[in-house]
Amino acid sequence: MHMSKRLLLGVGAATFIMESVVTQPAFAADKVSLFKVITAKDEIVIGISEGDLAQMEGNAGGIAKALVAKGSMSVWRYAVHKSASGDLEQAPLHKIGLIASDSLRVEPYATPLKVLPIDESKR
């Protein structure tokens, strides 16, 4: 009986340590805001991290101003996909380039789905 309490305590401590190590990177990731970019031809959903968005006034207008000022910018295209558990979520698909155009519109994009953070290691 005394051994089982030690074993249970050890397993509990190991689980706590492993959970802390595994979830730590998730908290370190920037939150992502989604925007719909609309052109004369199509529309796509892009994701911009809070850190990058803060440098662009924090809104769709700031993104449009930054794009016009720079002429082009790289962003992550987002798409809906199924997670391993079968839930739908918004995930970064690939990095794309946006080119400033007269027929371009940027607006906030609301989704009821979980939005995954940008993984910069997948550039």
C-alpha positions in Angstrom: 0.0 0.0 0.0 2.9 2.4 0.8 4.5 1.7 -2.6 1.3 2.5 -4.5 1.1 6.0 -2.9 4.7 6.7 -3.9 4.1 5.4 -7.4 0.9 7.5 -7.7 2.7 10.6 -6.5 5.6 10.0 -8.9 3.3 9.4 -11.9 1.3 12.6 -11.0 4.5 14.7 -10.7 5.9 13.3 -14.0 2.5 14.0 -15.7 2.5 17.6 -14.4 6.1 18.2 -15.5 5.5 16.8 -19.0 2.2 18.8 -19.4 4.1 22.0 -18.5 6.8 21.3 -21.0 4.4 20.4 -23.8 2.0 23.3 -23.3 4.6 26.0 -22.8 5.3 26.6 -26.5 1.5 27.1 -27.1 1.4 30.0 -24.7 4.4 31.5 -26.2 2.9 31.7 -29.7 1.3 35.0 -30.8 -2.4 35.1 -31.3 -3.5 35.5 -34.9 -6.1 37.8 -36.3 -7.8 36.8 -39.5 -8.7 39.2 -42.4 -10.4 38.7 -45.7 -8.5 40.2 -48.7 -10.9 40.9 -51.6 -9.8 41.6 -55.2 -11.7 41.9 -58.5 -10.9 38.2 -59.1 -11.2 36.4 -55.7 -11.0 36.6 -52.0 -8.8 34.9 -49.5 -8.4 34.7 -45.7 -5.0 35.7 -44.3 -3.7 35.6 -40.7 -1.4 38.2 -39.1 0.1 37.7 -35.7 -0.7 40.3 -33.0 2.9 41.4 -33.0 2.9 42.2 -36.7 -0.6 43.6 -36.6 0.5 46.1 -33.8 3.0 47.5 -36.2 0.2 48.2 -38.7 -2.2 50.2 -36.5 -3.8 47.0 -35.3 -6.7 46.9 -37.9 -7.6 46.3 -41.5 -7.0 49.9 -42.5 -3.5 49.7 -41.1 -2.9 46.5 -43.2 -4.1 48.3 -46.4 -1.9 51.4 -45.6 1.1 49.1 -45.0 0.5 47.3 -48.3 0.2 50.5 -50.3 3.3 52.0 -48.6 5.4 48.9 -49.3 3.8 47.9 -52.6 3.8 44.2 -51.5 4.0 42.1 -48.4 4.2 38.5 -47.3 1.4 37.0 -45.2 0.1 33.6 -44.2 -2.9 32.3 -46.1 -5.4 30.5 -43.8 -7.9 27.8 -44.7 -10.3 25.5 -42.9 -9.1 22.0 -42.2 -9.9 19.1 -39.9 -7.8 18.5 -36.8 -6.6 15.1 -35.7 -9.7 14.9 -33.5 -12.0 15.7 -36.4 -12.8 19.3 -35.4 -12.8 22.0 -38.0 -10.2 24.8 -37.4 -8.6 27.7 -39.3 -4.9 26.8 -40.0 -2.1 28.5 -41.9 -1.9 27.0 -45.3 1.2 28.6 -46.8 2.9 32.0 -47.1 1.9 34.2 -50.0 2.7 37.6 -51.4 0.2 40.4 -51.6 0.7 43.1 -54.2 -1.0 46.5 -53.8 -3.8 47.0 -56.3 -6.6 49.6 -56.8 -9.3 46.9 -56.5 -8.0 45.5 -53.2 -10.1 45.6 -50.0 -9.1 44.2 -46.6 -11.7 43.6 -43.9 -11.8 41.7 -40.6 -12.8 38.0 -40.8 -14.8 36.5 -38.0 -14.9 32.7 -37.6 -16.4 30.5 -35.0 -13.6 28.0 -35.5 -10.4 27.7 -33.5 -7.6 29.7 -35.1 -4.2 28.0 -35.1 -1.0 30.1 -34.5 1.5 30.7 -37.3 4.4 28.3 -37.2 7.3 30.3 -38.6 9.4 27.2 -38.8 7.2 26.1 -41.8 8.3 28.9 -44.0 
